Amino acid sequence: MIFPFLRSRAHEEAAALPDLIAHAEKAAKSVLTGDHRQRKPGSGEKFWQFREYMPGDRPQDIDWRQSARGDRIFVRQKEWQTAQTSLFWCASGPGMSYSSRTNIPPKRETALVLALSLSILMNRGGEVTGPLQASAQTGRTDLSLQKMGYALIETKPADLPSADIKIRRDANAVLCGDFLERPELIERSFTAIASQTENGIVFQVLDPAELTLPFSGNVIFAPPEHGDRHHIISVESVRSAYRKKIEDHLQSLRDICRKLQWPLILHTTDRPVRETLAAVWREFKPEGGLVA
Amino acid sequence: MTIFPAALTFLNPWILAATAFLPALWFLLRVTPPAPRLIKFPPARFLAGLIPDDHESAHTPWWILLMRLLAAALIIVALAQPVMNPSETFQGKGPLRIVIDNGWASAQTWDLQSAEMETLVKQAGRQKREVYILTTAPEPGKDAPFETGPLPQGRAESILNGIKPQPWPASYEAAAKSAKKQNESAAIDSVFLSHGLKDGKPDDLFQTLQNQGELLIVRPESRRLPVLLRPLKKGDAQTGAIIKFPPEAGTGLPLTAQAIGADGRIIESKTETVKDATRPLEFIFDLPPLLRSNIRQIRVSGQRGAGGVLLLDDPGGRKTVGIVTSGSQGEEKPLIENSYYLRRALEPYADIHTGPISDILKQKPSVVILPDIGAMPSDDLQALDSWVSAGGLLLRFAGPNMTQADNFLTPVPLLKGGRAMDGGLTWEKPAKLKPFNEKSPYYDLNADESITVSRQLLAEPVPGIEEKTWASLEDGTPLITAAEKDRGMLVMVHTTATPIWSDLALSGLFIKLLQRTVTLAGRSATMDSAIGVLQPQLVMDGFGSLSHPGGSAQPINALDFQTAVPSSIHPPGLYGRAGYQRSLNLGDRVAFPDTLGNAPSGVRENVYNDTRETELKPYILGAAAALFILDWLIMIALQAGLYGGIRWIRRPVAAAILTCALFLFHPNPAAAETVDDSIRYAGELHLAYVPSGVAFLDQTTRAGLETLSEILAQRTSVEPAGIVAVDPAQDDLSFFPLIYWPVYNDASDLSPQALRNLQYYLDHGGTILFDTRDKNTAPSPETGISGDNTAALRRMTAGLDVPPLIPIPENHVISKSFYLLHGFPDIHDSGSIWVEENSVSGRDGVSSVIVANNDWASAWAGGGGSNYSQEMALRFGVNLVMYALTGNYKADQVHLPHILERLGQ
């Protein structure tokens, strides 16, 4: 499947949120980077030490109050704080290509836009992002974003992140997908990731039709690739039963995430991505922190 | 107008009983649900083993059911044969007779009558009645009207289609006779389709018809009664006509009379509204004489038929005038010769022949003018004499040659020697004109005081000279004299037709005098004493159109013409012989008939109904079919899934529809230009190409040109409005500054017309880029242009005159007309471009023909592979279009320093 202008759309989604950017940058500074002190001078917010001025230092770094006390000129140094790494994963199974109406994008497209725009926002906030499958390809530049985009798109179809991925302990895993698999499989996959990093966030991207079953009449439902077909004589009559069943599934997914202390955000493809992005930033305010 | 309520009748009402089965159909349809549709659904797994809320069986949506039922009901209704506005049926078993009143007046109500005929025959067919047909107006050339029968419906229909109104009055007596003949067996019911006027005495006929069976008389409503166009009162000098109409027509009826010229043009049109129903409308065409003399007929606008046409006699139309010139056949010397002045004066009003008498008389002129001719050979004189006696008008002008002449063919004897009133030896002053007296045909003309006559020929003062004098000088000496000679006329102007003797020839009066004199020609010949017969020359048909007479129209004795009445042997029209025509008009000869009064007792009456009987069956069946198609489409849509699945079928369906539309609307990519196209092409710049007929090649060409025009619009001020496929054989190429012509191997030869068009296009500033597209084949030794297609190009353009071509020089204008190109890089490095060596002056240095072999269109479309090669090809294309549009503008040395500077960067 081809996703035209995916990157530009991700940029658009990110750029359309001016207040969100301010929010994000603030959050990035105080939350994402502030928690990872390196105990040595560097770019940070907190004071680390005074040091004598040397040629090459920027004049605005001179601490005049301190310098005025004696003859020497001191430079105020701050503690170096490292950036947080976020690793992205997007589901790419056949079911992700589904969209119920022409004016609704396929789930996979939405998931990709969501992942990329989140990544752009994080890059802006100073975070390092990369694909989960190849966690070495991290970075915060345009090039790394491009690489990540390619990695997310050109991946083997998979409904869940494979359990044997090696990732850094301090990385933050961002998982986007429809997560309609059996809860046991989801739990196994998530637990495998959680065993390597404790930080994770799950975006469940669903088509509205998958939640509401808006069809009517005599329908044969078939999974996108293979599997059992289900002939429903009157879809209206099973609608409420279906809704109950899908609600149960969502509940079990919520339970899994709660156990792992990962936030779970549900996004339906008929809503704009930026709405969910905004919700994410609202939910994970700087005080609370994106990372649990 | 009476409006009858629209009525609906079923011819097979019992079929409607089938509607009782519709509820059964409802149940039947209800339990057959539409086939399930397949939806790909990722969470399909969740649907396994769901227990439905209720056990309602799947059913067809109610609106589809309703639609199907409606379609079924429509079919039932259609089978019951509903008829809209059924005409009043003639109940009965026996044969039916249709009597058509088809005299001259019927042309104006013919639509009503023929519609009624059609309805009646259909009805008779349905009732299985045989049909008799009878008309009232005699057949052309016969006394008896047309009658036939008994006939079945089909034959009767075709015969009725052939019946037309006749341009003469009906003969009810003859019709009654024919009706009596038709009554052989049983009683015959009759329908009399009248035109509403009593064109004679129909009572006898009605009596006869009534005796044989039932009679129904159908007549038009009073506002649609026929009218008759009559001439103005005799002796009225104006041109005009009177429209007579029946008083029942009432006031407020607008009527329009049109004056129509010899060429069929409407010269004048006047509309008046009837204010007093009892008084006919009078129309006077107040026009300049020249226009008035051109009027040949007057028509009532919107009324067909002989009654609405008035042919005019030939009062002052174009006459043939012969001017006799003295021997010399050389060119007429302007301002000196008589014939020069005469020709100039008469040309607008008459056909003029000049030459010796013998030649002129062969032209059968109405007027012969003898300017200053004092003698002629005796046989010419003899011929002229007999021509005048037979009714010609001879107009003579005096002159120096006549002063010693014999008095031949003069209205009055002349005195020898002229009278000079101006000159060295006389103390008289040049004389002025005396106003014309009342008896003169020139009485209403103004004798211009400034006109003087200095010399004239004097008439011998014989008794009766005063009556013969049409114009004289102040002192009473005659200037223009005239006399009748047998049936002809002699007119003498006692001065010259040149300004030698008088300045009459220089005045406007001269023209008027001549014109008036010429109109007098033929008058004596029209005298009722004329003998011989007048042949029909143009006759009218029943609808008032003129045509050449068939065998049935017979000549009229000239003596009887004044009293002749149009009839089946003398249809109205123009009668006469060469040079002389008289018109036989209905309005002239026939009194306006009374309106058909109340029918005799026992006769039913009816009025023509505008609402025609309409069979509704085809429409209803069509609606049912449309419903079925709609149902089918909905089924397809449901199968595909309204929700989600539909987009899988939408693309192919859209593509199919698009393809069909393309087939429908673009049957031929190079369909001939219409005027609209021309306007469009002239308004904006279009890039053109000549389609090869090979679909793939043409697609590529089009795509290439589209890309090029996009690039042009983006980067330059050239904004092509579109791409046009042109056919050099049919289309006007002049709208296109540049034509791209991809050549392929099997291209057919150009037709001569195409070659002519192309040559014209090239000679008038057009540029054609021939692309042989064969860069990969080896160059041929003799031309240097490579390849197979080159041969095709050579063959195609063999008939074109094209200057010698050279390979494009390095610094050719194309290399700098927009982009500065270093050489001509393209997708194929072996490509070459050939241009004219020296462009013809006037073309602004633009080569008329450019031959390339690079397959530019494909390169523009991006078929060359890399973006770089496409970009370079497009740059060349931009330059090429610029070159075609701006010419050598960039070759101008003025820009050289600037260009050099930019080249240096």
Contacts between the chains, C-beta under 8 A, distances in Angstrom:
chain1	res1	chain2	res2	distance
A	94	B	42	8.0
A	95	B	42	3.3
A	95	B	43	7.9
A	96	B	42	7.8
A	98	B	40	6.9
A	98	B	41	7.3
A	98	B	42	4.9
A	99	B	644	7.3
A	100	B	643	6.2
A	100	B	644	4.5
A	101	B	643	7.0
A	101	B	644	6.3
A	101	B	647	7.8
A	102	B	647	4.7
A	102	B	650	7.6
A	107	B	42	8.0
A	178	B	42	6.6
A	180	B	42	5.9
A	180	B	43	5.2
A	180	B	45	7.5
A	180	B	46	8.0
A	207	B	42	7.8
A	209	B	41	7.8
A	209	B	643	7.2
A	209	B	644	6.9
A	210	B	41	7.6
A	210	B	42	6.5
A	210	B	43	5.1
A	214	B	643	6.4
A	215	B	39	6.4
A	215	B	641	7.7
A	215	B	643	5.6
A	217	B	33	7.8
A	217	B	34	7.3
A	217	B	36	7.9
A	217	B	37	7.6
A	217	B	58	6.6
A	217	B	61	7.6
A	217	B	638	7.3
A	218	B	33	5.6
A	218	B	34	6.6
A	218	B	35	7.3
A	218	B	36	4.1
A	218	B	37	7.2
A	218	B	58	4.5
A	219	B	36	5.8
A	219	B	37	5.8
A	219	B	38	7.6
A	219	B	39	5.5
A	219	B	641	7.6
A	220	B	36	5.0
A	220	B	37	7.2
A	220	B	38	4.9
A	220	B	39	7.1
A	221	B	39	5.6
A	221	B	41	4.5
A	221	B	44	4.3
A	221	B	47	5.2
A	222	B	38	6.2
A	222	B	39	7.2
A	222	B	40	5.6
A	222	B	41	6.9
A	222	B	44	5.9
A	223	B	40	7.4
A	223	B	41	7.2
A	223	B	42	6.6
A	223	B	44	4.4
A	223	B	45	6.7
A	224	B	40	5.0
A	224	B	41	7.9
A	224	B	42	5.8
A	227	B	44	6.8
A	227	B	45	7.0
A	228	B	44	7.5
A	228	B	45	7.7
A	228	B	48	6.6
A	229	B	44	7.3
A	230	B	44	5.8
A	230	B	47	4.3
A	230	B	48	5.8
A	231	B	36	6.3
A	232	B	47	6.3
A	232	B	50	7.5
A	232	B	52	8.0
A	233	B	36	7.9
A	233	B	52	7.7
A	233	B	57	7.0
A	233	B	58	4.5
A	234	B	52	6.5
A	234	B	56	6.1
A	234	B	57	7.8
A	234	B	58	5.3
A	236	B	53	8.0
A	237	B	52	3.5
A	237	B	53	4.7
A	237	B	54	5.6
A	237	B	55	7.9
A	237	B	56	6.6
A	238	B	47	6.9
A	238	B	50	4.2
A	238	B	51	7.5
A	238	B	52	5.1
A	238	B	53	7.4
A	240	B	53	6.4
A	241	B	50	4.4
A	241	B	51	6.1
A	241	B	52	7.5
A	241	B	53	7.4
A	242	B	46	6.0
A	242	B	47	6.2
A	242	B	50	6.0
A	245	B	46	4.8
A	245	B	50	7.2
A	246	B	43	6.5
A	246	B	46	5.7
A	249	B	46	7.0
